[in-house]
Amino acid sequence: MRKLFRLGVFTLAMLFSTTVFAQSDADKIVGVYQVEEEGNLSKVRFTKCEDGSYQGQIVWLEHPNHPDGTRKTDIKNPNPELRNTPADQIVIIKGIRYDAKGKVWGGGSVYKPTNGKTYKVECSFDDEKTLRVKGSLGPFSLSRYWTKEE
């Protein structure tokens, strides 16, 4: 009886530690990244959503204003209700989930504010600080590399 009890406790402990380890791997994406796109610097913060997915939101732009001093907004968004969103608050990656086998976050989308288009996205780490963000449309894809700051 004692052996059975110990085996049960050991099994529960192993299941719990495996879940915690997988969770910490999934949460590795959480943080702030420096992004260079078309010669412009920005910062994107990844957070975990209530449903367990992850999203990336612009939190800083090197040039948040137009030359005339007015604030840049998401003017090319296909949803008219979102066109007044300040450019330094746009959610650009939505709905990604971690695949522990492939060590990638995918199944979501990446939005490109400069053209108002949305693409499939997959994210993975090349090393501890370099996140590869791959956007795809059909058979075509393009990768960008973002540097993790925190």
DSSP file (Angstrom, degrees, kcal/mol; ACC not computed):
  #  RESIDUE AA STRUCTURE BP1 BP2  ACC     N-H-->O    O-->H-N    N-H-->O    O-->H-N    TCO  KAPPA ALPHA  PHI   PSI    X-CA   Y-CA   Z-CA
    1    1 A M     >        0   0    0      0, 0.0     4,-2.4     0, 0.0     5,-0.2   0.000 360.0 360.0 360.0 -43.1    0.0    0.0    0.0
    2    2 A R  H  >  +     0   0    0      1,-0.2     4,-2.9     2,-0.2     5,-0.2   0.898 360.0  52.1 -63.8 -39.3    2.8    2.4    0.9
    3    3 A K  H  > S+     0   0    0      1,-0.2     4,-2.5     2,-0.2    -1,-0.2   0.911 109.8  49.0 -63.3 -41.1    4.6    1.6   -2.4
    4    4 A L  H  > S+     0   0    0      2,-0.2     4,-2.2     1,-0.2    -1,-0.2   0.906 111.8  49.1 -63.9 -42.1    1.4    2.4   -4.3
    5    5 A F  H  X S+     0   0    0     -4,-2.4     4,-2.5     2,-0.2    -2,-0.2   0.935 112.6  47.4 -62.5 -46.9    1.0    5.7   -2.4
    6    6 A R  H  X S+     0   0    0     -4,-2.9     4,-2.8     1,-0.2    -2,-0.2   0.892 110.6  52.2 -63.0 -39.1    4.6    6.7   -3.1
    7    7 A L  H  X S+     0   0    0     -4,-2.5     4,-2.6    -5,-0.2    -1,-0.2   0.909 110.2  48.9 -62.9 -41.4    4.2    5.8   -6.7
    8    8 A G  H  X S+     0   0    0     -4,-2.2     4,-2.4     2,-0.2    -2,-0.2   0.923 112.8  46.6 -63.4 -45.2    1.1    8.0   -6.9
    9    9 A V  H  X S+     0   0    0     -4,-2.5     4,-2.4     2,-0.2    -2,-0.2   0.920 113.4  49.3 -63.0 -44.2    2.8   10.9   -5.2
   10   10 A F  H  X S+     0   0    0     -4,-2.8     4,-2.4     2,-0.2    -2,-0.2   0.917 110.7  50.2 -61.4 -43.9    5.9   10.5   -7.5
   11   11 A T  H  X S+     0   0    0     -4,-2.6     4,-2.5     1,-0.2    -2,-0.2   0.923 111.5  47.9 -61.6 -45.4    3.7   10.4  -10.6
   12   12 A L  H  X S+     0   0    0     -4,-2.4     4,-2.5     1,-0.2    -1,-0.2   0.906 111.4  51.0 -61.8 -41.5    1.8   13.5   -9.6
   13   13 A A  H  X S+     0   0    0     -4,-2.4     4,-2.5     2,-0.2    -2,-0.2   0.907 111.1  48.2 -63.1 -41.7    5.1   15.3   -8.9
   14   14 A M  H  X S+     0   0    0     -4,-2.4     4,-2.3     2,-0.2    -2,-0.2   0.915 111.7  49.2 -66.2 -42.8    6.5   14.3  -12.3
   15   15 A L  H  X S+     0   0    0     -4,-2.5     4,-2.1     2,-0.2    -2,-0.2   0.920 112.9  48.1 -61.8 -43.3    3.3   15.5  -14.1
   16   16 A F  H  X S+     0   0    0     -4,-2.5     4,-2.5     1,-0.2    -2,-0.2   0.923 112.3  47.7 -64.0 -45.0    3.4   18.8  -12.2
   17   17 A S  H  X S+     0   0    0     -4,-2.5     4,-2.4     1,-0.2    -1,-0.2   0.873 111.4  51.1 -67.5 -35.5    7.1   19.4  -12.9
   18   18 A T  H  X S+     0   0    0     -4,-2.3     4,-2.6     2,-0.2    -1,-0.2   0.910 111.1  48.5 -65.3 -42.1    6.6   18.6  -16.6
   19   19 A T  H  X S+     0   0    0     -4,-2.1     4,-2.4     2,-0.2    -2,-0.2   0.922 112.5  47.9 -63.7 -44.6    3.7   21.0  -16.9
   20   20 A V  H  X S+     0   0    0     -4,-2.5     4,-2.4     2,-0.2    -2,-0.2   0.909 112.4  49.5 -63.0 -42.5    5.7   23.8  -15.1
   21   21 A F  H  X S+     0   0    0     -4,-2.4     4,-2.0     2,-0.2    -2,-0.2   0.931 112.4  46.6 -63.7 -45.7    8.7   23.2  -17.4
   22   22 A A  H  X S+     0   0    0     -4,-2.6     4,-2.2     1,-0.2    -1,-0.2   0.890 111.7  53.1 -62.8 -38.3    6.6   23.3  -20.6
   23   23 A Q  H  X S+     0   0    0     -4,-2.4     4,-2.4     1,-0.2    -1,-0.2   0.913 107.4  50.0 -63.8 -42.7    4.9   26.4  -19.3
   24   24 A S  H  < S+     0   0    0     -4,-2.4     4,-0.4     1,-0.2    -1,-0.2   0.875 109.8  51.5 -67.1 -34.6    8.2   28.2  -18.7
   25   25 A D  H >< S+     0   0    0     -4,-2.0     3,-1.0     1,-0.2     4,-0.3   0.926 110.8  48.5 -63.0 -43.7    9.3   27.3  -22.2
   26   26 A A  H >< S+     0   0    0     -4,-2.2     3,-1.0     1,-0.2    -2,-0.2   0.888 109.6  52.3 -63.3 -39.3    6.1   28.7  -23.6
   27   27 A D  G >< S+     0   0    0     -4,-2.4     3,-1.7     1,-0.2    -1,-0.2   0.513  81.2  94.1 -77.1  -4.2    6.5   31.9  -21.6
   28   28 A K  G <  S+     0   0    0     -3,-1.0    -1,-0.2    -4,-0.4    -2,-0.1   0.802  78.2  61.3 -57.2 -28.5   10.0   32.4  -22.9
   29   29 A I  G <  S+     0   0    0     -3,-1.0    17,-0.3    -4,-0.3    -1,-0.3   0.729  79.2 106.5 -72.1 -21.7    8.5   34.7  -25.6
   30   30 A V    <   +     0   0    0     -3,-1.7     2,-0.3    -4,-0.1    17,-0.2  -0.384  58.7  63.1 -63.3 130.2    7.1   37.1  -23.0
   31   31 A G  E    S-A   46   0A   0     15,-1.4    15,-3.1    -2,-0.1     2,-0.4  -0.922  85.6 -56.3 148.1-171.4    9.1   40.3  -22.9
   32   32 A V  E     -A   45   0A   0     -2,-0.3   117,-3.4    13,-0.2   118,-1.3  -0.876  43.6-166.3-110.2 137.1   10.2   43.4  -25.0
   33   33 A Y  E     -AB  44 148A   0     11,-2.6    11,-2.2    -2,-0.4     2,-0.5  -0.949  19.5-130.7-124.7 140.4   12.0   43.1  -28.3
   34   34 A Q  E     -AB  43 147A   0    113,-3.1   113,-2.0    -2,-0.4     2,-0.4  -0.783  30.6-167.8 -87.4 133.0   13.8   45.7  -30.4
   35   35 A V  E     -A   42   0A   0      7,-2.9     7,-2.3    -2,-0.5     2,-0.5  -0.972  15.7-164.3-126.5 134.0   12.6   45.7  -34.0
   36   36 A E  E     +A   41   0A   0     -2,-0.4     2,-0.4   109,-0.3     5,-0.2  -0.978  18.8 168.0-117.5 119.9   14.0   47.3  -37.1
   37   37 A E  E >   -A   40   0A   0      3,-2.4     3,-1.7    -2,-0.5    -2,-0.1  -0.980  68.8 -17.3-135.5 119.8   11.6   47.4  -40.0
   38   38 A E  T 3  S-     0   0    0     -2,-0.4    -1,-0.1     1,-0.3     3,-0.1   0.869 127.9 -51.8  54.0  40.9   12.3   49.5  -43.1
   39   39 A G  T 3  S+     0   0    0      1,-0.2     2,-0.4     0, 0.0    -1,-0.3   0.487 115.1 113.7  79.2   3.5   14.9   51.6  -41.3
   40   40 A N  E <   -A   37   0A   0     -3,-1.7    -3,-2.4    22,-0.0     2,-0.3  -0.893  57.5-139.7-111.5 138.5   12.6   52.4  -38.4
   41   41 A L  E     +A   36   0A   0     -2,-0.4    21,-2.5    -5,-0.2    22,-0.4  -0.743  30.4 155.7 -95.1 142.4   13.2   51.3  -34.8
   42   42 A S  E     -AC  35  61A   0     -7,-2.3    -7,-2.9    -2,-0.3     2,-0.4  -0.934  32.8-127.7-149.6 172.6   10.4   50.1  -32.6
   43   43 A K  E     -AC  34  60A   0     17,-2.3    16,-2.9    -2,-0.3    17,-1.2  -0.994  16.7-163.1-129.1 138.2    9.8   48.0  -29.5
   44   44 A V  E     -AC  33  58A   0    -11,-2.2   -11,-2.6    -2,-0.4     2,-0.5  -0.975   6.4-152.2-122.3 131.5    7.2   45.2  -29.3
   45   45 A R  E     -AC  32  57A   0     12,-3.0    12,-2.3    -2,-0.4     2,-0.4  -0.912   6.7-152.4-106.4 124.7    6.0   43.6  -26.0
   46   46 A F  E     +AC  31  56A   0    -15,-3.1   -15,-1.4    -2,-0.5     2,-0.3  -0.809  20.6 175.5 -91.9 133.7    4.8   40.1  -26.0
   47   47 A T  E     - C   0  55A   0      8,-2.3     8,-2.2    -2,-0.4     2,-0.5  -0.916  32.3-111.9-131.9 160.5    2.3   39.2  -23.3
   48   48 A K  E     - C   0  54A   0     -2,-0.3     6,-0.2     6,-0.2     2,-0.1  -0.810  32.9-141.0 -93.9 132.5    0.3   36.1  -22.4
   49   49 A C    >   -     0   0    0      4,-3.3     3,-1.9    -2,-0.5    -1,-0.0  -0.423  25.9-104.5 -88.4 165.3   -3.5   36.4  -22.9
   50   50 A E  T 3  S+     0   0    0      1,-0.3    -1,-0.1     2,-0.1     4,-0.0   0.797 120.1  57.1 -59.5 -30.5   -6.2   35.0  -20.7
   51   51 A D  T 3  S-     0   0    0      1,-0.1    -1,-0.3     2,-0.0     3,-0.1   0.414 122.2-104.1 -84.2   3.7   -6.9   32.2  -23.2
   52   52 A G  S <  S+     0   0    0     -3,-1.9    -2,-0.1     1,-0.3     2,-0.1   0.326  85.9 116.4  92.5  -7.8   -3.3   31.0  -23.0
   53   53 A S        -     0   0    0     44,-0.1    -4,-3.3    -5,-0.1    -1,-0.3  -0.302  59.4-125.6 -82.7 176.1   -2.3   32.5  -26.4
   54   54 A Y  E     -CD  48  96A   0     42,-2.3    42,-1.6    -6,-0.2     2,-0.3  -0.907  20.3-168.8-123.8 151.7    0.3   35.3  -26.8
   55   55 A Q  E     -C   47   0A   0     -8,-2.2    -8,-2.3    -2,-0.3     2,-0.5  -0.974  13.1-142.7-137.9 154.8    0.2   38.6  -28.5
   56   56 A G  E     -CD  46  93A   0     37,-2.1    36,-2.1    -2,-0.3    37,-2.0  -0.976  18.8-174.8-119.5 129.0    2.8   41.3  -29.5
   57   57 A Q  E     -CD  45  91A   0    -12,-2.3   -12,-3.0    -2,-0.5    34,-0.3  -0.971  30.2-115.2-126.1 135.6    2.0   45.0  -29.2
   58   58 A I  E     +C   44   0A   0     32,-3.0   -14,-0.3    -2,-0.4     3,-0.1  -0.504  36.7 169.6 -64.0 131.1    4.0   48.0  -30.3
   59   59 A V  E     +     0   0A   0    -16,-2.9     2,-0.3     1,-0.4   -15,-0.2   0.454  61.4  24.5-122.6  -7.7    5.0   49.9  -27.1
   60   60 A W  E     -C   43   0A   0    -17,-1.2   -17,-2.3    27,-0.1     2,-0.4  -0.960  56.3-167.8-159.1 139.1    7.6   52.3  -28.5
   61   61 A L  E     -C   42   0A   0     -2,-0.3   -19,-0.2   -19,-0.2    27,-0.1  -0.987  23.9-140.0-127.2 140.3    8.4   54.0  -31.8
   62   62 A E  S    S+     0   0    0    -21,-2.5   -20,-0.1    -2,-0.4    -1,-0.1   0.887 106.8  26.1 -61.9 -38.5   11.6   55.9  -32.6
   63   63 A H        +     0   0    0    -22,-0.4    -1,-0.3     1,-0.1     9,-0.0  -0.743  69.5 163.5-127.1  82.3    9.4   58.4  -34.6
   64   64 A P        +     0   0    0      0, 0.0     8,-2.8     0, 0.0     2,-0.3   0.612  61.8  60.6 -77.2 -10.4    5.8   58.3  -33.1
   65   65 A N  B    S-J   71   0B   0      6,-0.3     6,-0.2    -4,-0.1     5,-0.1  -0.834  82.4-115.7-119.2 154.4    4.8   61.6  -34.8
   66   66 A H    >   -     0   0    0      4,-3.5     3,-2.5    -2,-0.3     6,-0.0  -0.353  45.7 -96.3 -72.4 164.2    4.6   62.9  -38.3
   67   67 A P  T 3  S+     0   0    0      0, 0.0    -1,-0.1     0, 0.0    -2,-0.0   0.795 126.9  58.5 -54.7 -28.8    6.9   65.7  -39.4
   68   68 A D  T 3  S-     0   0    0      2,-0.1     3,-0.1     1,-0.1    -2,-0.0   0.473 122.0-107.5 -82.1   0.7    4.1   68.2  -38.6
   69   69 A G  S <  S+     0   0    0     -3,-2.5     2,-0.1     1,-0.3    -1,-0.1   0.290  75.7 133.3  95.3 -10.2    4.0   66.9  -35.0
   70   70 A T        -     0   0    0      1,-0.1    -4,-3.5    -5,-0.1    -1,-0.3  -0.463  63.9-101.4 -75.0 149.5    0.7   65.0  -35.2
   71   71 A R  B     -J   65   0B   0     -6,-0.2    -6,-0.3    -2,-0.1     2,-0.2  -0.460  33.1-118.4 -73.4 136.4    0.7   61.5  -33.8
   72   72 A K        -     0   0    0     -8,-2.8    15,-2.7    -2,-0.2    16,-0.3  -0.517  36.7-175.0 -72.0 140.7    0.9   58.6  -36.2
   73   73 A T  B     -K   86   0C   0     13,-0.3     2,-2.0    -2,-0.2     3,-0.2  -0.778  42.2 -88.1-130.0 176.0   -2.1   56.3  -36.2
   74   74 A D    >   +     0   0    0     11,-1.7     3,-1.7     8,-0.4    11,-0.2  -0.396  59.1 157.5 -84.0  60.6   -3.0   53.0  -37.8
   75   75 A I  T 3   +     0   0    0     -2,-2.0    -1,-0.2     1,-0.3     8,-0.1   0.682  66.3  54.3 -65.9 -20.8   -4.5   54.7  -40.9
   76   76 A K  T 3  S+     0   0    0     37,-0.4    -1,-0.3    -3,-0.2    -2,-0.1   0.357  75.3 127.1 -96.3   6.8   -4.1   51.6  -43.2
   77   77 A N    <   -     0   0    0     -3,-1.7     6,-0.1     1,-0.2    40,-0.1  -0.437  60.7-139.3 -64.3 132.3   -6.1   49.3  -40.9
   78   78 A P  S    S+     0   0    0      0, 0.0    -1,-0.2     0, 0.0     3,-0.1   0.720  90.3  76.7 -66.2 -18.7   -8.9   47.6  -42.9
   79   79 A N  S >  S-     0   0    0      1,-0.2     3,-2.2     2,-0.0     4,-0.5  -0.832  73.8-155.3 -92.9 108.9  -11.1   48.0  -39.8
   80   80 A P  G >  S+     0   0    0      0, 0.0     3,-0.9     0, 0.0     4,-0.3   0.791  90.9  63.5 -55.0 -29.9  -12.2   51.7  -39.8
   81   81 A E  G 3  S+     0   0    0      1,-0.2     3,-0.3     2,-0.1    -2,-0.0   0.713 104.5  47.1 -68.2 -19.5  -12.8   51.6  -36.0
   82   82 A L  G X  S+     0   0    0     -3,-2.2     3,-1.8     1,-0.2    -8,-0.4   0.454  82.9  93.9-100.3  -2.1   -9.1   50.9  -35.5
   83   83 A R  T <  S+     0   0    0     -3,-0.9    -1,-0.2    -4,-0.5    -2,-0.1   0.685  82.5  55.1 -68.3 -17.5   -7.6   53.6  -37.7
   84   84 A N  T 3  S+     0   0    0     -3,-0.3    -1,-0.3    -4,-0.3    -2,-0.1   0.386  76.7 122.3 -94.7   3.9   -7.3   56.0  -34.9
   85   85 A T  S <  S-     0   0    0     -3,-1.8   -11,-1.7   -11,-0.2     5,-0.1  -0.499  74.9-109.0 -64.4 126.9   -5.2   53.6  -32.7
   86   86 A P  B >   -K   73   0C   0      0, 0.0     3,-2.0     0, 0.0   -13,-0.3  -0.316  23.3-123.4 -57.1 140.5   -1.9   55.4  -31.9
   87   87 A A  G >  S+     0   0    0    -15,-2.7     3,-0.8     1,-0.3   -14,-0.1   0.764 110.3  59.3 -60.3 -26.3    0.9   53.7  -33.9
   88   88 A D  G 3  S+     0   0    0    -16,-0.3    -1,-0.3     1,-0.2   -15,-0.1   0.165 106.9  47.8 -90.5  20.9    2.8   53.0  -30.7
   89   89 A Q  G <  S+     0   0    0     -3,-2.0     2,-0.3    -4,-0.1    -1,-0.2   0.234  77.6 129.9-136.5  10.7   -0.1   50.9  -29.3
   90   90 A I    <   -     0   0    0     -3,-0.8   -32,-3.0    -4,-0.2     2,-0.7  -0.510  55.2-134.9 -75.4 131.9   -1.0   48.6  -32.3
   91   91 A V  E     +D   57   0A   0     -2,-0.3   -34,-0.3   -34,-0.3     3,-0.1  -0.782  30.7 172.0 -81.7 116.1   -1.3   44.9  -31.6
   92   92 A I  E     +     0   0A   0    -36,-2.1    19,-3.5    -2,-0.7     2,-0.4   0.663  60.6  45.8-105.5 -18.9    0.7   43.4  -34.4
   93   93 A I  E     +DE  56 110A   0    -37,-2.0   -37,-2.1    17,-0.2     2,-0.3  -0.993  68.8 173.8-126.9 129.9    0.8   39.7  -33.4
   94   94 A K  E     + E   0 109A   0     15,-2.3    15,-2.2    -2,-0.4   -39,-0.2  -0.964  50.5   9.4-133.8 148.0   -2.3   37.8  -32.2
   95   95 A G  E     +     0   0A   0     -2,-0.3     2,-0.2    13,-0.2   -40,-0.2   0.644  69.8 155.3  70.8  20.3   -3.3   34.3  -31.3
   96   96 A I  E     -D   54   0A   0    -42,-1.6   -42,-2.3    13,-0.1     2,-0.3  -0.592  20.3-167.5 -84.3 146.8    0.0   32.5  -31.3
   97   97 A R  E     -F  106   0A   0      9,-2.5     9,-2.4    -2,-0.2     2,-0.3  -0.949  24.1-106.6-131.3 150.7    0.4   29.3  -29.2
   98   98 A Y  E     -F  105   0A   0     -2,-0.3     2,-0.7     7,-0.2     7,-0.2  -0.604  19.2-160.1 -83.5 132.9    3.4   27.4  -28.2
   99   99 A D  E  >> -F  104   0A   0      5,-3.3     4,-1.7    -2,-0.3     5,-1.3  -0.936   4.5-165.0-108.4 104.7    4.1   24.0  -29.8
  100  100 A A  T  45S+     0   0    0     -2,-0.7    -1,-0.1     1,-0.2     5,-0.0   0.825  85.0  54.8 -63.5 -33.2    6.5   22.3  -27.4
  101  101 A K  T  45S+     0   0    0      1,-0.2    -1,-0.2    -3,-0.1    -2,-0.0   0.942 120.4  29.8 -66.2 -46.6    7.6   19.6  -30.0
  102  102 A G  T  45S-     0   0    0      2,-0.2    -2,-0.2    -3,-0.0    -1,-0.2   0.566 100.2-133.0 -88.4  -9.0    8.6   22.1  -32.6
  103  103 A K  T  <5 +     0   0    0     -4,-1.7    22,-0.5     1,-0.2     2,-0.3   0.897  66.1 120.1  54.4  44.4    9.6   24.8  -30.1
  104  104 A V  E   < -F   99   0A   0     -5,-1.3    -5,-3.3    20,-0.1     2,-0.5  -0.938  62.1-134.7-133.8 156.0    7.7   27.4  -32.1
  105  105 A W  E     +FG  98 123A   0     18,-2.8    18,-3.0    -2,-0.3     2,-0.2  -0.960  49.0 133.1-106.9 126.3    4.8   29.8  -31.5
  106  106 A G  E     +FG  97 122A   0     -9,-2.4    -9,-2.5    -2,-0.5    16,-0.2  -0.827  20.8  88.2-154.1-169.0    2.3   29.7  -34.3
  107  107 A G  E    S+     0   0A   0     14,-0.5     2,-0.1     1,-0.3    15,-0.1   0.518  83.2  85.4  82.9   5.9   -1.3   29.5  -35.3
  108  108 A G  E    S- G   0 121A   0     13,-0.7    13,-1.3   -11,-0.1     2,-0.3  -0.310  72.6-103.1-119.3-156.8   -1.8   33.2  -35.2
  109  109 A S  E     -EG  94 120A   0    -15,-2.2   -15,-2.3    11,-0.2     2,-0.4  -0.947   9.6-145.3-137.1 155.2   -1.4   36.2  -37.4
  110  110 A V  E     -EG  93 119A   0      9,-2.8     9,-2.8    -2,-0.3     2,-0.4  -0.981  16.6-151.3-119.7 134.2    1.0   39.2  -37.8
  111  111 A Y  E     - G   0 118A   0    -19,-3.5     7,-0.2    -2,-0.4    -2,-0.0  -0.884   1.9-152.3-107.5 132.8   -0.3   42.5  -38.9
  112  112 A K  E >>> - G   0 117A   0      5,-2.9     4,-2.0    -2,-0.4     3,-1.5  -0.888   4.3-165.5-106.9 104.7    1.8   44.9  -40.9
  113  113 A P  T 345S+     0   0    0      0, 0.0   -37,-0.4     0, 0.0    -1,-0.1   0.763  82.0  67.4 -62.3 -25.6    0.7   48.5  -40.2
  114  114 A T  T 345S+     0   0    0      1,-0.2    -2,-0.0     3,-0.1   -37,-0.0   0.742 121.6  15.8 -70.7 -20.1    2.6   50.0  -43.1
  115  115 A N  T <45S-     0   0    0     -3,-1.5    -1,-0.2     2,-0.2     3,-0.1   0.445  98.2-123.0-128.0  -3.8    0.3   48.2  -45.6
  116  116 A G  T  <5 +     0   0    0     -4,-2.0     2,-0.3     1,-0.2    -2,-0.0   0.655  65.9 134.1  73.6  15.5   -2.7   47.1  -43.5
  117  117 A K  E   < -G  112   0A   0     -5,-0.9    -5,-2.9   -40,-0.1     2,-0.4  -0.678  45.2-145.3-102.7 154.8   -2.2   43.5  -44.4
  118  118 A T  E     -G  111   0A   0     -2,-0.3     2,-0.3    -7,-0.2    -7,-0.2  -0.945  18.0-177.6-120.3 139.3   -2.3   40.4  -42.1
  119  119 A Y  E     -G  110   0A   0     -9,-2.8    -9,-2.8    -2,-0.4    18,-0.2  -0.862  35.3 -94.1-130.0 160.4   -0.2   37.3  -42.6
  120  120 A K  E     -GH 109 136A   0     16,-2.2    16,-2.3    -2,-0.3     2,-0.4  -0.464  48.7-154.9 -66.3 150.5    0.2   33.9  -40.9
  121  121 A V  E     -GH 108 135A   0    -13,-1.3   -13,-0.7    14,-0.2   -14,-0.5  -0.980  22.8-178.5-136.5 147.9    3.0   34.0  -38.4
  122  122 A E  E     -GH 106 134A   0     12,-1.6    12,-2.9    -2,-0.4     2,-0.4  -0.985  12.0-164.9-140.2 132.9    5.4   31.6  -36.7
  123  123 A C  E     +GH 105 133A   0    -18,-3.0   -18,-2.8    -2,-0.3     2,-0.3  -0.941  15.0 158.9-121.7 140.7    8.0   32.6  -34.1
  124  124 A S  E     - H   0 132A   0      8,-1.9     8,-3.8    -2,-0.4     2,-0.5  -0.984  38.1-108.9-153.7 156.5   11.0   30.7  -32.8
  125  125 A F  E     - H   0 131A   0    -22,-0.5     6,-0.2    -2,-0.3     3,-0.1  -0.762  16.2-172.1 -91.7 130.8   14.3   31.5  -31.1
  126  126 A D  S    S-     0   0    0      4,-2.8     2,-0.2    -2,-0.5    -1,-0.2   0.802  82.1 -18.0 -81.5 -35.1   17.6   31.3  -33.0
  127  127 A D  S    S-     0   0    0      3,-1.0     3,-0.4     0, 0.0    -1,-0.3  -0.843  94.1 -68.7-152.3-172.1   19.4   31.8  -29.7
  128  128 A E  S    S+     0   0    0     -2,-0.2     3,-0.0     1,-0.2    -3,-0.0   0.780 131.4  25.9 -58.8 -29.0   18.5   33.2  -26.2
  129  129 A K  S    S+     0   0    0      1,-0.1    19,-3.2    18,-0.1     2,-0.6   0.481 104.1  84.0-115.2  -5.5   18.1   36.8  -27.5
  130  130 A T  E     - I   0 147A   0     -3,-0.4    -4,-2.8    17,-0.2    -3,-1.0  -0.886  54.0-168.2-112.8 112.3   17.1   36.4  -31.1
  131  131 A L  E     -HI 125 146A   0     15,-3.0    15,-2.9    -2,-0.6     2,-0.6  -0.851  12.1-147.6 -98.4 124.9   13.5   35.8  -32.1
  132  132 A R  E     -HI 124 145A   0     -8,-3.8    -8,-1.9    -2,-0.5     2,-0.6  -0.826  12.1-166.9 -91.0 122.0   12.8   34.8  -35.6
  133  133 A V  E     -HI 123 144A   0     11,-3.1    11,-2.3    -2,-0.6     2,-0.6  -0.944   5.1-169.6-113.1 112.4    9.4   36.1  -36.8
  134  134 A K  E     -HI 122 143A   0    -12,-2.9   -12,-1.6    -2,-0.6     2,-0.4  -0.905   3.2-165.8-111.1 115.9    8.3   34.5  -40.0
  135  135 A G  E     -HI 121 142A   0      7,-2.6     7,-2.4    -2,-0.6     2,-0.4  -0.816  11.2-169.3 -97.8 139.2    5.3   35.9  -41.9
  136  136 A S  E     -HI 120 141A   0    -16,-2.3   -16,-2.2    -2,-0.4     2,-0.4  -0.972  22.0-178.5-133.8 144.4    3.7   33.8  -44.6
  137  137 A L  E >  S- I   0 140A   0      3,-2.8     3,-1.8    -2,-0.4   -18,-0.1  -0.893  72.6 -50.4-137.5 106.1    1.1   34.4  -47.3
  138  138 A G  T 3  S-     0   0    0     -2,-0.4    -1,-0.1     1,-0.3   -18,-0.0  -0.455 123.2 -16.8  62.6-133.7    0.5   31.2  -49.3
  139  139 A P  T 3  S+     0   0    0      0, 0.0     2,-0.4     0, 0.0    -1,-0.3   0.514 121.9  89.2 -81.7  -2.3    3.8   29.7  -50.4
  140  140 A F  E <   + I   0 137A   0     -3,-1.8    -3,-2.8     2,-0.0     2,-0.3  -0.757  51.6 170.8-100.2 140.2    5.7   33.0  -49.8
  141  141 A S  E     - I   0 136A   0     -2,-0.4     2,-0.4    -5,-0.2    -5,-0.2  -0.977  17.1-163.2-144.9 158.8    7.3   33.9  -46.5
  142  142 A L  E     - I   0 135A   0     -7,-2.4    -7,-2.6    -2,-0.3     2,-0.4  -0.992  12.1-150.5-143.4 132.1    9.7   36.5  -45.1
  143  143 A S  E     - I   0 134A   0     -2,-0.4     2,-0.3    -9,-0.2    -9,-0.2  -0.843   9.6-173.1-108.3 143.2   11.6   36.3  -41.8
  144  144 A R  E     - I   0 133A   0    -11,-2.3   -11,-3.1    -2,-0.4     2,-0.5  -0.918  18.1-136.0-124.9 154.7   12.6   39.2  -39.5
  145  145 A Y  E     - I   0 132A   0     -2,-0.3     2,-0.4   -13,-0.2  -109,-0.3  -0.961  17.7-167.4-119.5 121.3   14.9   38.9  -36.5
  146  146 A W  E     - I   0 131A   0    -15,-2.9   -15,-3.0    -2,-0.5     2,-0.5  -0.841  16.1-133.3-109.5 143.2   14.0   40.7  -33.3
  147  147 A T  E     -BI  34 130A   0   -113,-2.0  -113,-3.1    -2,-0.4     2,-0.4  -0.845  17.6-131.4-101.4 124.5   16.3   41.2  -30.3
  148  148 A K  E     +B   33   0A   0    -19,-3.2  -115,-0.3    -2,-0.5  -117,-0.0  -0.582  26.8 174.8 -76.4 128.3   15.0   40.5  -26.9
  149  149 A E              0   0    0   -117,-3.4  -116,-0.2    -2,-0.4    -1,-0.2   0.763 360.0 360.0-102.0 -35.2   15.7   43.3  -24.4
  150  150 A E              0   0    0   -118,-1.3  -117,-0.1     0, 0.0    -2,-0.1   0.315 360.0 360.0-149.2 360.0   13.9   42.1  -21.3
